[in-house]
Amino acid sequence: MPEAGPTLNWIATIPITAPGQSFAWDPRDRQVLYTLSKQGREVIVGRVESASDSNEKPR
C-alpha cells in the first residue's frame, strides 16, 4: 500500500508508442519505462519526460 494510505490516486495518463503487453518503471531511474512486445518478442526501453523536463509547452 502507498505510504499515505490504502487509496491509489490516478494522476495522469502517459501515451506511449510501444504495443505494450506489460510495462514496468525502472526502480533506479524514474523516467525509464520498460514495455514488452509479445508479438516482437522484445523489451522496449523508453524515457518519459515530464512537461517541466522538456522544452515543449504542456498540452
Summary of the structure (lengths in Angstrom):
residues: 59
radius of gyration: 14.0
end to end distance: 31.2
largest distance: 38.8
contacts: 87
relative contact order: 0.19
helix: 0%
strand: 27%
